[in-house]
């Protein structure tokens, strides 16, 4: 656990996004960091691909991927 300094404008964006997504500001920032890290390591994946893989990895019941 540590402290990360971020720009005030980015903090405000995280605050607004966290309210919409029903997450804490910290949880929103962690979500963005995790998705960003996965995207950097897998540049050919879309956001939807990243979310599908994460849902499948978490073995979330009742969620099925639908072919496009």
PQR file of N, CA, C, O and H, with PARSE charges and radii, in Angstrom:
ATOM      1  N   UNK A   1       0.857  -1.167   0.000 -0.4000 1.5000
ATOM      2  CA  UNK A   1       0.000   0.000   0.000 -0.0000 2.0000
ATOM      3  C   UNK A   1       0.899   1.224   0.000  0.5500 1.7000
ATOM      4  O   UNK A   1       1.944   1.251   0.650 -0.5500 1.4000
ATOM      5  N   UNK A   2       0.479   2.215  -0.727 -0.4000 1.5000
ATOM      6  CA  UNK A   2       1.278   3.418  -0.803 -0.0000 2.0000
ATOM      7  C   UNK A   2       0.431   4.587  -1.254  0.5500 1.7000
ATOM      8  O   UNK A   2      -0.775   4.464  -1.468 -0.5500 1.4000
ATOM      9  H   UNK A   2      -0.370   2.193  -1.255  0.4000 1.0000
ATOM     10  N   UNK A   3       1.070   5.693  -1.390 -0.4000 1.5000
ATOM     11  CA  UNK A   3       0.396   6.905  -1.830 -0.0000 2.0000
ATOM     12  C   UNK A   3       0.890   7.229  -3.232  0.5500 1.7000
ATOM     13  O   UNK A   3       2.093   7.212  -3.493 -0.5500 1.4000
ATOM     14  H   UNK A   3       2.050   5.794  -1.216  0.4000 1.0000
ATOM     15  N   UNK A   4      -0.030   7.521  -4.121 -0.4000 1.5000
ATOM     16  CA  UNK A   4       0.304   7.890  -5.483 -0.0000 2.0000
ATOM     17  C   UNK A   4      -0.196   9.306  -5.713  0.5500 1.7000
ATOM     18  O   UNK A   4      -1.372   9.595  -5.490 -0.5500 1.4000
ATOM     19  H   UNK A   4      -1.007   7.535  -3.909  0.4000 1.0000
ATOM     20  N   UNK A   5       0.688  10.188  -6.157 -0.4000 1.5000
ATOM     21  CA  UNK A   5       0.289  11.553  -6.444 -0.0000 2.0000
ATOM     22  C   UNK A   5      -0.201  11.620  -7.880  0.5500 1.7000
ATOM     23  O   UNK A   5       0.502  11.211  -8.804 -0.5500 1.4000
ATOM     24  H   UNK A   5       1.643   9.953  -6.338  0.4000 1.0000
ATOM     25  N   UNK A   6      -1.404  12.134  -8.062 -0.4000 1.5000
ATOM     26  CA  UNK A   6      -1.932  12.320  -9.402 -0.0000 2.0000
ATOM     27  C   UNK A   6      -2.374  13.768  -9.566  0.5500 1.7000
ATOM     28  O   UNK A   6      -2.623  14.476  -8.590 -0.5500 1.4000
ATOM     29  H   UNK A   6      -1.975  12.466  -7.311  0.4000 1.0000
ATOM     30  N   UNK A   7      -2.462  14.179 -10.791 -0.4000 1.5000
ATOM     31  CA  UNK A   7      -2.884  15.523 -11.138 -0.0000 2.0000
ATOM     32  C   UNK A   7      -4.290  15.791 -10.593  0.5500 1.7000
ATOM     33  O   UNK A   7      -5.133  14.894 -10.571 -0.5500 1.4000
ATOM     34  H   UNK A   7      -2.259  13.603 -11.584  0.4000 1.0000
ATOM     35  N   UNK A   8      -4.533  17.012 -10.160 -0.4000 1.5000
ATOM     36  CA  UNK A   8      -5.845  17.372  -9.600 -0.0000 2.0000
ATOM     37  C   UNK A   8      -6.980  17.132 -10.591  0.5500 1.7000
ATOM     38  O   UNK A   8      -8.054  16.673 -10.201 -0.5500 1.4000
ATOM     39  H   UNK A   8      -3.848  17.741 -10.178  0.4000 1.0000
ATOM     40  N   UNK A   9      -6.756  17.436 -11.866 -0.4000 1.5000
ATOM     41  CA  UNK A   9      -7.798  17.222 -12.875 -0.0000 2.0000
ATOM     42  C   UNK A   9      -8.120  15.736 -13.043  0.5500 1.7000
ATOM     43  O   UNK A   9      -9.283  15.360 -13.191 -0.5500 1.4000
ATOM     44  H   UNK A   9      -5.885  17.809 -12.183  0.4000 1.0000
ATOM     45  N   UNK A  10      -7.089  14.899 -13.020 -0.4000 1.5000
ATOM     46  CA  UNK A  10      -7.305  13.454 -13.130 -0.0000 2.0000
ATOM     47  C   UNK A  10      -8.038  12.930 -11.897  0.5500 1.7000
ATOM     48  O   UNK A  10      -8.893  12.051 -12.003 -0.5500 1.4000
ATOM     49  H   UNK A  10      -6.145  15.205 -12.900  0.4000 1.0000
ATOM     50  N   UNK A  11      -7.703  13.471 -10.735 -0.4000 1.5000
ATOM     51  CA  UNK A  11      -8.399  13.076  -9.512 -0.0000 2.0000
ATOM     52  C   UNK A  11      -9.885  13.429  -9.613  0.5500 1.7000
ATOM     53  O   UNK A  11     -10.741  12.648  -9.199 -0.5500 1.4000
ATOM     54  H   UNK A  11      -7.008  14.186 -10.649  0.4000 1.0000
ATOM     55  N   UNK A  12     -10.183  14.591 -10.158 -0.4000 1.5000
ATOM     56  CA  UNK A  12     -11.581  14.996 -10.329 -0.0000 2.0000
ATOM     57  C   UNK A  12     -12.298  14.086 -11.317  0.5500 1.7000
ATOM     58  O   UNK A  12     -13.462  13.742 -11.110 -0.5500 1.4000
ATOM     59  H   UNK A  12      -9.487  15.226 -10.495  0.4000 1.0000
ATOM     60  N   UNK A  13     -11.617  13.693 -12.387 -0.4000 1.5000
ATOM     61  CA  UNK A  13     -12.206  12.742 -13.348 -0.0000 2.0000
ATOM     62  C   UNK A  13     -12.498  11.405 -12.671  0.5500 1.7000
ATOM     63  O   UNK A  13     -13.551  10.807 -12.893 -0.5500 1.4000
ATOM     64  H   UNK A  13     -10.671  13.972 -12.555  0.4000 1.0000
ATOM     65  N   UNK A  14     -11.564  10.942 -11.846 -0.4000 1.5000
ATOM     66  CA  UNK A  14     -11.766   9.685 -11.120 -0.0000 2.0000
ATOM     67  C   UNK A  14     -12.931   9.804 -10.148  0.5500 1.7000
ATOM     68  O   UNK A  14     -13.710   8.864  -9.989 -0.5500 1.4000
ATOM     69  H   UNK A  14     -10.709  11.427 -11.666  0.4000 1.0000
ATOM     70  N   UNK A  15     -13.053  10.958  -9.498 -0.4000 1.5000
ATOM     71  CA  UNK A  15     -14.165  11.168  -8.558 -0.0000 2.0000
ATOM     72  C   UNK A  15     -15.501  11.097  -9.298  0.5500 1.7000
ATOM     73  O   UNK A  15     -16.433  10.439  -8.836 -0.5500 1.4000
ATOM     74  H   UNK A  15     -12.420  11.722  -9.627  0.4000 1.0000
ATOM     75  N   UNK A  16     -15.595  11.772 -10.446 -0.4000 1.5000
ATOM     76  CA  UNK A  16     -16.856  11.758 -11.210 -0.0000 2.0000
ATOM     77  C   UNK A  16     -17.157  10.361 -11.751  0.5500 1.7000
ATOM     78  O   UNK A  16     -18.293   9.894 -11.677 -0.5500 1.4000
ATOM     79  H   UNK A  16     -14.837  12.307 -10.821  0.4000 1.0000
ATOM     80  N   UNK A  17     -16.141   9.701 -12.292 -0.4000 1.5000
ATOM     81  CA  UNK A  17     -16.344   8.350 -12.823 -0.0000 2.0000
ATOM     82  C   UNK A  17     -16.720   7.378 -11.716  0.5500 1.7000
ATOM     83  O   UNK A  17     -17.546   6.490 -11.927 -0.5500 1.4000
ATOM     84  H   UNK A  17     -15.218  10.080 -12.352  0.4000 1.0000
ATOM     85  N   UNK A  18     -16.128   7.534 -10.545 -0.4000 1.5000
ATOM     86  CA  UNK A  18     -16.419   6.613  -9.442 -0.0000 2.0000
ATOM     87  C   UNK A  18     -17.871   6.725  -9.007  0.5500 1.7000
ATOM     88  O   UNK A  18     -18.483   5.727  -8.625 -0.5500 1.4000
ATOM     89  H   UNK A  18     -15.457   8.255 -10.374  0.4000 1.0000
ATOM     90  N   UNK A  19     -18.426   7.924  -9.060 -0.4000 1.5000
ATOM     91  CA  UNK A  19     -19.836   8.100  -8.688 -0.0000 2.0000
ATOM     92  C   UNK A  19     -20.749   7.376  -9.670  0.5500 1.7000
ATOM     93  O   UNK A  19     -21.720   6.734  -9.270 -0.5500 1.4000
ATOM     94  H   UNK A  19     -17.929   8.735  -9.371  0.4000 1.0000
ATOM     95  N   UNK A  20     -20.433   7.482 -10.945 -0.4000 1.5000
ATOM     96  CA  UNK A  20     -21.242   6.822 -11.978 -0.0000 2.0000
ATOM     97  C   UNK A  20     -21.134   5.303 -11.870  0.5500 1.7000
ATOM     98  O   UNK A  20     -22.124   4.587 -12.020 -0.5500 1.4000
ATOM     99  H   UNK A  20     -19.644   8.003 -11.270  0.4000 1.0000
ATOM    100  N   UNK A  21     -19.916   4.822 -11.608 -0.4000 1.5000
ATOM    101  CA  UNK A  21     -19.671   3.376 -11.589 -0.0000 2.0000
ATOM    102  C   UNK A  21     -19.877   2.747 -10.213  0.5500 1.7000
ATOM    103  O   UNK A  21     -19.640   1.551 -10.043 -0.5500 1.4000
ATOM    104  H   UNK A  21     -19.112   5.404 -11.486  0.4000 1.0000
ATOM    105  N   UNK A  22     -20.316   3.534  -9.227 -0.4000 1.5000
ATOM    106  CA  UNK A  22     -20.555   3.028  -7.869 -0.0000 2.0000
ATOM    107  C   UNK A  22     -19.304   2.382  -7.277  0.5500 1.7000
ATOM    108  O   UNK A  22     -19.358   1.315  -6.666 -0.5500 1.4000
ATOM    109  H   UNK A  22     -20.509   4.505  -9.365  0.4000 1.0000
ATOM    110  N   UNK A  23     -18.173   3.067  -7.478 -0.4000 1.5000
ATOM    111  CA  UNK A  23     -16.906   2.628  -6.900 -0.0000 2.0000
ATOM    112  C   UNK A  23     -16.361   3.758  -6.045  0.5500 1.7000
ATOM    113  O   UNK A  23     -16.754   4.913  -6.208 -0.5500 1.4000
ATOM    114  H   UNK A  23     -18.129   3.934  -7.974  0.4000 1.0000
ATOM    115  N   UNK A  24     -15.465   3.427  -5.143 -0.4000 1.5000
ATOM    116  CA  UNK A  24     -14.735   4.483  -4.436 -0.0000 2.0000
ATOM    117  C   UNK A  24     -13.763   5.111  -5.429  0.5500 1.7000
ATOM    118  O   UNK A  24     -13.491   4.542  -6.486 -0.5500 1.4000
ATOM    119  H   UNK A  24     -15.146   2.489  -5.011  0.4000 1.0000
ATOM    120  N   UNK A  25     -13.248   6.275  -5.087 -0.4000 1.5000
ATOM    121  CA  UNK A  25     -12.258   6.918  -5.958 -0.0000 2.0000
ATOM    122  C   UNK A  25     -11.042   6.004  -6.101  0.5500 1.7000
ATOM    123  O   UNK A  25     -10.509   5.851  -7.200 -0.5500 1.4000
ATOM    124  H   UNK A  25     -13.469   6.738  -4.229  0.4000 1.0000
ATOM    125  N   UNK A  26     -10.603   5.401  -5.006 -0.4000 1.5000
ATOM    126  CA  UNK A  26      -9.459   4.494  -5.075 -0.0000 2.0000
ATOM    127  C   UNK A  26      -9.748   3.289  -5.968  0.5500 1.7000
ATOM    128  O   UNK A  26      -8.896   2.878  -6.757 -0.5500 1.4000
ATOM    129  H   UNK A  26     -11.036   5.525  -4.113  0.4000 1.0000
ATOM    130  N   UNK A  27     -10.946   2.727  -5.843 -0.4000 1.5000
ATOM    131  CA  UNK A  27     -11.305   1.575  -6.670 -0.0000 2.0000
ATOM    132  C   UNK A  27     -11.352   1.960  -8.146  0.5500 1.7000
ATOM    133  O   UNK A  27     -10.956   1.174  -9.006 -0.5500 1.4000
ATOM    134  H   UNK A  27     -11.638   3.061  -5.203  0.4000 1.0000
ATOM    135  N   UNK A  28     -11.835   3.171  -8.441 -0.4000 1.5000
ATOM    136  CA  UNK A  28     -11.876   3.628  -9.829 -0.0000 2.0000
ATOM    137  C   UNK A  28     -10.467   3.770 -10.381  0.5500 1.7000
ATOM    138  O   UNK A  28     -10.189   3.336 -11.499 -0.5500 1.4000
ATOM    139  H   UNK A  28     -12.157   3.810  -7.742  0.4000 1.0000
ATOM    140  N   UNK A  29      -9.579   4.377  -9.602 -0.4000 1.5000
ATOM    141  CA  UNK A  29      -8.188   4.539 -10.038 -0.0000 2.0000
ATOM    142  C   UNK A  29      -7.524   3.175 -10.237  0.5500 1.7000
ATOM    143  O   UNK A  29      -6.799   2.978 -11.212 -0.5500 1.4000
ATOM    144  H   UNK A  29      -9.805   4.730  -8.694  0.4000 1.0000
ATOM    145  N   UNK A  30      -7.766   2.238  -9.324 -0.4000 1.5000
ATOM    146  CA  UNK A  30      -7.207   0.891  -9.456 -0.0000 2.0000
ATOM    147  C   UNK A  30      -7.734   0.213 -10.712  0.5500 1.7000
ATOM    148  O   UNK A  30      -6.979  -0.465 -11.408 -0.5500 1.4000
ATOM    149  H   UNK A  30      -8.355   2.398  -8.532  0.4000 1.0000
ATOM    150  N   UNK A  31      -9.015   0.385 -11.011 -0.4000 1.5000
ATOM    151  CA  UNK A  31      -9.620  -0.198 -12.209 -0.0000 2.0000
ATOM    152  C   UNK A  31      -8.928   0.354 -13.454  0.5500 1.7000
ATOM    153  O   UNK A  31      -8.526  -0.404 -14.336 -0.5500 1.4000
ATOM    154  H   UNK A  31      -9.628   0.936 -10.445  0.4000 1.0000
ATOM    155  N   UNK A  32      -8.793   1.687 -13.518 -0.4000 1.5000
ATOM    156  CA  UNK A  32      -8.131   2.298 -14.670 -0.0000 2.0000
ATOM    157  C   UNK A  32      -6.691   1.819 -14.805  0.5500 1.7000
ATOM    158  O   UNK A  32      -6.226   1.566 -15.916 -0.5500 1.4000
ATOM    159  H   UNK A  32      -9.121   2.302 -12.802  0.4000 1.0000
ATOM    160  N   UNK A  33      -5.981   1.694 -13.688 -0.4000 1.5000
ATOM    161  CA  UNK A  33      -4.596   1.234 -13.753 -0.0000 2.0000
ATOM    162  C   UNK A  33      -4.513  -0.201 -14.247  0.5500 1.7000
ATOM    163  O   UNK A  33      -3.659  -0.530 -15.070 -0.5500 1.4000
ATOM    164  H   UNK A  33      -6.359   1.900 -12.785  0.4000 1.0000
ATOM    165  N   UNK A  34      -5.397  -1.055 -13.748 -0.4000 1.5000
ATOM    166  CA  UNK A  34      -5.368  -2.459 -14.149 -0.0000 2.0000
ATOM    167  C   UNK A  34      -5.677  -2.602 -15.634  0.5500 1.7000
ATOM    168  O   UNK A  34      -4.980  -3.319 -16.351 -0.5500 1.4000
ATOM    169  H   UNK A  34      -6.091  -0.788 -13.079  0.4000 1.0000
ATOM    170  N   UNK A  35      -6.721  -1.921 -16.094 -0.4000 1.5000
ATOM    171  CA  UNK A  35      -7.084  -1.986 -17.511 -0.0000 2.0000
ATOM    172  C   UNK A  35      -5.945  -1.425 -18.367  0.5500 1.7000
ATOM    173  O   UNK A  35      -5.623  -1.981 -19.417 -0.5500 1.4000
ATOM    174  H   UNK A  35      -7.287  -1.338 -15.511  0.4000 1.0000
ATOM    175  N   UNK A  36      -5.345  -0.337 -17.922 -0.4000 1.5000
ATOM    176  CA  UNK A  36      -4.235   0.257 -18.662 -0.0000 2.0000
ATOM    177  C   UNK A  36      -3.039  -0.671 -18.758  0.5500 1.7000
ATOM    178  O   UNK A  36      -2.413  -0.778 -19.812 -0.5500 1.4000
ATOM    179  H   UNK A  36      -5.607   0.115 -17.069  0.4000 1.0000
ATOM    180  N   UNK A  37      -2.722  -1.341 -17.661 -0.4000 1.5000
ATOM    181  CA  UNK A  37      -1.606  -2.288 -17.669 -0.0000 2.0000
ATOM    182  C   UNK A  37      -1.877  -3.444 -18.629  0.5500 1.7000
ATOM    183  O   UNK A  37      -0.996  -3.846 -19.389 -0.5500 1.4000
ATOM    184  H   UNK A  37      -3.230  -1.254 -16.805  0.4000 1.0000
ATOM    185  N   UNK A  38      -3.101  -3.976 -18.592 -0.4000 1.5000
ATOM    186  CA  UNK A  38      -3.452  -5.072 -19.493 -0.0000 2.0000
ATOM    187  C   UNK A  38      -3.397  -4.595 -20.938  0.5500 1.7000
ATOM    188  O   UNK A  38      -2.903  -5.313 -21.808 -0.5500 1.4000
ATOM    189  H   UNK A  38      -3.817  -3.649 -17.974  0.4000 1.0000
ATOM    190  N   UNK A  39      -3.902  -3.382 -21.205 -0.4000 1.5000
ATOM    191  CA  UNK A  39      -3.900  -2.835 -22.567 -0.0000 2.0000
ATOM    192  C   UNK A  39      -2.467  -2.643 -23.076  0.5500 1.7000
ATOM    193  O   UNK A  39      -2.182  -2.928 -24.239 -0.5500 1.4000
ATOM    194  H   UNK A  39      -4.303  -2.799 -20.499  0.4000 1.0000
ATOM    195  N   UNK A  40      -1.572  -2.166 -22.219 -0.4000 1.5000
ATOM    196  CA  UNK A  40      -0.174  -1.987 -22.644 -0.0000 2.0000
ATOM    197  C   UNK A  40       0.474  -3.317 -22.991  0.5500 1.7000
ATOM    198  O   UNK A  40       1.251  -3.402 -23.942 -0.5500 1.4000
ATOM    199  H   UNK A  40      -1.803  -1.935 -21.274  0.4000 1.0000
ATOM    200  N   UNK A  41       0.159  -4.353 -22.227 -0.4000 1.5000
ATOM    201  CA  UNK A  41       0.752  -5.667 -22.469 -0.0000 2.0000
ATOM    202  C   UNK A  41       0.086  -6.410 -23.624  0.5500 1.7000
ATOM    203  O   UNK A  41       0.656  -7.350 -24.178 -0.5500 1.4000
ATOM    204  H   UNK A  41      -0.472  -4.283 -21.454  0.4000 1.0000
ATOM    205  N   UNK A  42      -1.122  -5.984 -23.980 -0.4000 1.5000
ATOM    206  CA  UNK A  42      -1.905  -6.656 -25.026 -0.0000 2.0000
ATOM    207  C   UNK A  42      -2.519  -5.609 -25.953  0.5500 1.7000
ATOM    208  O   UNK A  42      -3.736  -5.422 -25.946 -0.5500 1.4000
ATOM    209  H   UNK A  42      -1.585  -5.221 -23.530  0.4000 1.0000
ATOM    210  N   UNK A  43      -1.694  -4.923 -26.752 -0.4000 1.5000
ATOM    211  CA  UNK A  43      -2.186  -3.787 -27.535 -0.0000 2.0000
ATOM    212  C   UNK A  43      -3.230  -4.122 -28.601  0.5500 1.7000
ATOM    213  O   UNK A  43      -3.889  -3.221 -29.122 -0.5500 1.4000
ATOM    214  H   UNK A  43      -0.705  -5.076 -26.758  0.4000 1.0000
ATOM    215  N   UNK A  44      -3.386  -5.392 -28.928 -0.4000 1.5000
ATOM    216  CA  UNK A  44      -4.382  -5.744 -29.946 -0.0000 2.0000
ATOM    217  C   UNK A  44      -5.772  -5.976 -29.360  0.5500 1.7000
ATOM    218  O   UNK A  44      -6.744  -6.096 -30.106 -0.5500 1.4000
ATOM    219  H   UNK A  44      -2.850  -6.123 -28.505  0.4000 1.0000
ATOM    220  N   UNK A  45      -5.878  -6.041 -28.014 -0.4000 1.5000
ATOM    221  CA  UNK A  45      -7.176  -6.265 -27.386 -0.0000 2.0000
ATOM    222  C   UNK A  45      -7.962  -4.961 -27.266  0.5500 1.7000
ATOM    223  O   UNK A  45      -7.403  -3.916 -26.932 -0.5500 1.4000
ATOM    224  H   UNK A  45      -5.088  -5.944 -27.408  0.4000 1.0000
ATOM    225  N   UNK A  46      -9.250  -5.035 -27.540 -0.4000 1.5000
ATOM    226  CA  UNK A  46     -10.128  -3.889 -27.316 -0.0000 2.0000
ATOM    227  C   UNK A  46     -10.517  -3.855 -25.834  0.5500 1.7000
ATOM    228  O   UNK A  46     -10.278  -4.812 -25.097 -0.5500 1.4000
ATOM    229  H   UNK A  46      -9.704  -5.884 -27.811  0.4000 1.0000
ATOM    230  N   UNK A  47     -11.112  -2.754 -25.415 -0.4000 1.5000
ATOM    231  CA  UNK A  47     -11.607  -2.662 -24.042 -0.0000 2.0000
ATOM    232  C   UNK A  47     -12.596  -3.794 -23.772  0.5500 1.7000
ATOM    233  O   UNK A  47     -12.545  -4.418 -22.712 -0.5500 1.4000
ATOM    234  H   UNK A  47     -11.307  -1.976 -26.013  0.4000 1.0000
ATOM    235  N   UNK A  48     -13.494  -4.064 -24.720 -0.4000 1.5000
ATOM    236  CA  UNK A  48     -14.474  -5.137 -24.533 -0.0000 2.0000
ATOM    237  C   UNK A  48     -13.795  -6.495 -24.396  0.5500 1.7000
ATOM    238  O   UNK A  48     -14.228  -7.326 -23.598 -0.5500 1.4000
ATOM    239  H   UNK A  48     -13.535  -3.557 -25.580  0.4000 1.0000
ATOM    240  N   UNK A  49     -12.736  -6.728 -25.169 -0.4000 1.5000
ATOM    241  CA  UNK A  49     -11.983  -7.982 -25.044 -0.0000 2.0000
ATOM    242  C   UNK A  49     -11.366  -8.101 -23.657  0.5500 1.7000
ATOM    243  O   UNK A  49     -11.418  -9.164 -23.038 -0.5500 1.4000
ATOM    244  H   UNK A  49     -12.384  -6.053 -25.818  0.4000 1.0000
ATOM    245  N   UNK A  50     -10.781  -7.007 -23.167 -0.4000 1.5000
ATOM    246  CA  UNK A  50     -10.159  -7.011 -21.847 -0.0000 2.0000
ATOM    247  C   UNK A  50     -11.200  -7.314 -20.779  0.5500 1.7000
ATOM    248  O   UNK A  50     -10.944  -8.119 -19.884 -0.5500 1.4000
ATOM    249  H   UNK A  50     -10.738  -6.143 -23.670  0.4000 1.0000
ATOM    250  N   UNK A  51     -12.365  -6.687 -20.856 -0.4000 1.5000
ATOM    251  CA  UNK A  51     -13.420  -6.917 -19.867 -0.0000 2.0000
ATOM    252  C   UNK A  51     -13.932  -8.356 -19.926  0.5500 1.7000
ATOM    253  O   UNK A  51     -14.183  -8.970 -18.889 -0.5500 1.4000
ATOM    254  H   UNK A  51     -12.572  -6.033 -21.584  0.4000 1.0000
ATOM    255  N   UNK A  52     -14.087  -8.896 -21.140 -0.4000 1.5000
ATOM    256  CA  UNK A  52     -14.566 -10.273 -21.276 -0.0000 2.0000
ATOM    257  C   UNK A  52     -13.589 -11.251 -20.638  0.5500 1.7000
ATOM    258  O   UNK A  52     -13.997 -12.156 -19.911 -0.5500 1.4000
ATOM    259  H   UNK A  52     -13.883  -8.398 -21.982  0.4000 1.0000
ATOM    260  N   UNK A  53     -12.310 -11.072 -20.906 -0.4000 1.5000
ATOM    261  CA  UNK A  53     -11.290 -11.957 -20.334 -0.0000 2.0000
ATOM    262  C   UNK A  53     -11.281 -11.850 -18.810  0.5500 1.7000
ATOM    263  O   UNK A  53     -11.159 -12.860 -18.118 -0.5500 1.4000
ATOM    264  H   UNK A  53     -11.978 -10.337 -21.497  0.4000 1.0000
ATOM    265  N   UNK A  54     -11.410 -10.636 -18.288 -0.4000 1.5000
ATOM    266  CA  UNK A  54     -11.401 -10.440 -16.839 -0.0000 2.0000
ATOM    267  C   UNK A  54     -12.632 -11.073 -16.180  0.5500 1.7000
ATOM    268  O   UNK A  54     -12.524 -11.668 -15.108 -0.5500 1.4000
ATOM    269  H   UNK A  54     -11.510  -9.815 -18.850  0.4000 1.0000
ATOM    270  N   UNK A  55     -13.786 -10.949 -16.811 -0.4000 1.5000
ATOM    271  CA  UNK A  55     -15.006 -11.563 -16.270 -0.0000 2.0000
ATOM    272  C   UNK A  55     -14.871 -13.083 -16.287  0.5500 1.7000
ATOM    273  O   UNK A  55     -15.224 -13.755 -15.317 -0.5500 1.4000
ATOM    274  H   UNK A  55     -13.874 -10.466 -17.682  0.4000 1.0000
ATOM    275  N   UNK A  56     -14.362 -13.618 -17.386 -0.4000 1.5000
ATOM    276  CA  UNK A  56     -14.170 -15.065 -17.473 -0.0000 2.0000
ATOM    277  C   UNK A  56     -13.147 -15.542 -16.432  0.5500 1.7000
ATOM    278  O   UNK A  56     -13.344 -16.587 -15.811 -0.5500 1.4000
ATOM    279  H   UNK A  56     -14.076 -13.073 -18.174  0.4000 1.0000
ATOM    280  N   UNK A  57     -12.075 -14.800 -16.240 -0.4000 1.5000
ATOM    281  CA  UNK A  57     -11.051 -15.179 -15.275 -0.0000 2.0000
ATOM    282  C   UNK A  57     -11.595 -15.158 -13.852  0.5500 1.7000
ATOM    283  O   UNK A  57     -11.172 -15.946 -13.006 -0.5500 1.4000
ATOM    284  H   UNK A  57     -11.915 -13.951 -16.744  0.4000 1.0000
ATOM    285  N   UNK A  58     -12.532 -14.257 -13.596 -0.4000 1.5000
ATOM    286  CA  UNK A  58     -13.136 -14.167 -12.257 -0.0000 2.0000
ATOM    287  C   UNK A  58     -14.232 -15.208 -12.069  0.5500 1.7000
ATOM    288  O   UNK A  58     -14.787 -15.337 -10.977 -0.5500 1.4000
ATOM    289  H   UNK A  58     -12.876 -13.617 -14.284  0.4000 1.0000
ATOM    290  N   UNK A  59     -14.544 -15.943 -13.117 -0.4000 1.5000
ATOM    291  CA  UNK A  59     -15.587 -16.968 -13.086 -0.0000 2.0000
ATOM    292  C   UNK A  59     -16.898 -16.405 -12.556  0.5500 1.7000
ATOM    293  O   UNK A  59     -17.539 -16.980 -11.676 -0.5500 1.4000
ATOM    294  H   UNK A  59     -14.094 -15.839 -14.003  0.4000 1.0000
ATOM    295  N   UNK A  60     -17.277 -15.253 -13.124 -0.4000 1.5000
ATOM    296  CA  UNK A  60     -18.533 -14.620 -12.733 -0.0000 2.0000
ATOM    297  C   UNK A  60     -19.660 -15.444 -13.321  0.5500 1.7000
ATOM    298  O   UNK A  60     -19.733 -15.629 -14.536 -0.5500 1.4000
ATOM    299  H   UNK A  60     -16.757 -14.786 -13.839  0.4000 1.0000
ATOM    300  N   UNK A  61     -20.543 -15.941 -12.457 -0.4000 1.5000
ATOM    301  CA  UNK A  61     -21.652 -16.786 -12.906 -0.0000 2.0000
ATOM    302  C   UNK A  61     -22.707 -15.978 -13.652  0.5500 1.7000
ATOM    303  O   UNK A  61     -22.932 -14.801 -13.372 -0.5500 1.4000
ATOM    304  H   UNK A  61     -20.483 -15.791 -11.470  0.4000 1.0000
ATOM    305  N   UNK A  62     -23.342 -16.639 -14.601 -0.4000 1.5000
ATOM    306  CA  UNK A  62     -24.450 -16.013 -15.312 -0.0000 2.0000
ATOM    307  C   UNK A  62     -24.033 -15.079 -16.436  0.5500 1.7000
ATOM    308  O   UNK A  62     -24.886 -14.473 -17.084 -0.5500 1.4000
ATOM    309  H   UNK A  62     -23.159 -17.595 -14.829  0.4000 1.0000
ATOM    310  N   UNK A  63     -22.741 -14.955 -16.678 -0.4000 1.5000
ATOM    311  CA  UNK A  63     -22.269 -14.063 -17.729 -0.0000 2.0000
ATOM    312  C   UNK A  63     -21.715 -14.940 -18.848  0.5500 1.7000
ATOM    313  O   UNK A  63     -20.824 -15.766 -18.642 -0.5500 1.4000
ATOM    314  H   UNK A  63     -22.047 -15.447 -16.152  0.4000 1.0000
ATOM    315  N   UNK A  64     -22.274 -14.731 -20.036 -0.4000 1.5000
ATOM    316  CA  UNK A  64     -21.794 -15.480 -21.197 -0.0000 2.0000
ATOM    317  C   UNK A  64     -21.364 -14.503 -22.262  0.5500 1.7000
ATOM    318  O   UNK A  64     -22.038 -13.503 -22.511 -0.5500 1.4000
ATOM    319  H   UNK A  64     -22.998 -14.060 -20.202  0.4000 1.0000
ATOM    320  N   UNK A  65     -20.245 -14.791 -22.888 -0.4000 1.5000
ATOM    321  CA  UNK A  65     -19.794 -13.958 -24.007 -0.0000 2.0000
ATOM    322  C   UNK A  65     -20.685 -14.258 -25.197  0.5500 1.7000
ATOM    323  O   UNK A  65     -21.008 -15.416 -25.462 -0.5500 1.4000
ATOM    324  H   UNK A  65     -19.698 -15.604 -22.686  0.4000 1.0000
ATOM    325  N   UNK A  66     -21.078 -13.228 -25.910 -0.4000 1.5000
ATOM    326  CA  UNK A  66     -21.907 -13.370 -27.097 -0.0000 2.0000
ATOM    327  C   UNK A  66     -21.046 -13.061 -28.307  0.5500 1.7000
ATOM    328  O   UNK A  66     -20.389 -12.022 -28.361 -0.5500 1.4000
ATOM    329  H   UNK A  66     -20.816 -12.287 -25.695  0.4000 1.0000
ATOM    330  N   UNK A  67     -21.050 -13.956 -29.266 -0.4000 1.5000
ATOM    331  CA  UNK A  67     -20.243 -13.734 -30.476 -0.0000 2.0000
ATOM    332  C   UNK A  67     -20.772 -12.553 -31.255  0.5500 1.7000
ATOM    333  O   UNK A  67     -21.982 -12.368 -31.387 -0.5500 1.4000
ATOM    334  H   UNK A  67     -21.584 -14.800 -29.221  0.4000 1.0000
ATOM    335  N   UNK A  68     -19.859 -11.761 -31.767 -0.4000 1.5000
ATOM    336  CA  UNK A  68     -20.248 -10.557 -32.530 -0.0000 2.0000
ATOM    337  C   UNK A  68     -20.677 -10.902 -33.924  0.5500 1.7000
ATOM    338  O   UNK A  68     -21.035 -10.014 -34.698 -0.5500 1.4000
ATOM    339  H   UNK A  68     -18.876 -11.912 -31.660  0.4000 1.0000
TER
END
